[in-house]
Amino acid sequence: MYVAITRARTRLYLAFAQTRLLHGQTRYNVASRFLDEIPKDALRWLTPRFRPLGREPEAWAPAEERPAPVHKPGHGFRIGQAVMHPKFGHGVIVSAEGSGTDARLQINFGKQGMKWLALEYARLSPA
């Protein structure tokens, strides 16, 4: 990343896939951690981003293309839903597997990273 930025002469365009389809499921990707080191006034985002109310975008999903709600039996959470965790903070559900007491959710917590949490113990609440 450092080499790419230092070689730019007048403008530098950085791109990443906000979402992609993998094995039939929409996956939400996180922007590179190096973007946090670039001064905010030097950046101009060209696409809309999801921002939890009153917070910087630590975890986000695209604002325009939300997946259709996918309900897993028994737990009431869906892929793409914003959630709150007592330790990791705000996150977005990116994958789910299992049901009932065996349900696990993969959640993008932005700076905290991607985490697989057992729903039985996670103490998640909708954000």
Secondary structure, DSSP 8 states (H G I E B T S, - for coil): -HHHHHH-SS-------SEEEETTEEEE----GGGGGS-GGG----S-----TTS--SS---SS------B-TTT--BTT-EEEETTTEEEEEEEEE--GGG-EEEEE-GGG-EEEEEHHHH--EE-
